[in-house]
Amino acid sequence: MQNNSQLKFWKWAVVLLAVLNICLLGSIWLKQNGQAPNEMHHPPNGEKAADFLIEQLKFSSQQLVEFEKLKEAHHHAVDSLREEGKEIHHLFFDNLKVKRQDTSKVNGLAKSIANNQTQIELVTFNHFKKVRSLCDEKQKVKFDEIIQEVLKRMARPPVPSKQRD
């Protein structure tokens, strides 16, 4: 009789461990694919930021036309600055290959990187300043309430730790 109850116990233990393993593997798989539960509800890299802004501000058709023009100009300017930034980063890190780094050159490139990022921030600031000027008084109040959420939605997602090195 005791052997039968021990066998029953071990069967349940094996089933329980199998279920726990499946749950663990599923959790690991979701995190590796960038789909952790909190990230599933947050749009990636600016996706939906413009839609969120349009929906929240309830733009008229004329405002929407103007907004689309501003958005395209902003994307063009930022893309151009990001390409320039990539080139500067490339030149900056090429200095690692040289036996004797020119400190003034490295410092100058670091300042160029900082200046490039400053330009991106200013372009974005001025873009939203123009977007806000499209708004009527009621929309401006709503704009002021939601701008931080819009900026979060535009932000680049964090790089997973395994890809940083």
FENUR-V949455 format. One record per pair of residues at least 6 apart in sequence whose ideal C-beta (glycine too) atoms are under 6 Angstrom apart, sorted by the first residue. I is the first residue (numbers start at 0). J is the second residue. If there is no record, write none. Layout:
i->(I;I)
j->(J;J)
This chain:
i->(42;43;44;44;45;48;48;48;49;51;52;55;55;56;56;58;62;65;69;69;73;76;77;77;80;80;83;84;87;87;87;90;91;94;94;131;134)
j->(152;156;155;156;153;149;152;153;70;152;149;141;145;138;141;66;133;133;129;130;126;122;119;122;118;119;115;115;111;112;115;108;108;100;105;142;142)
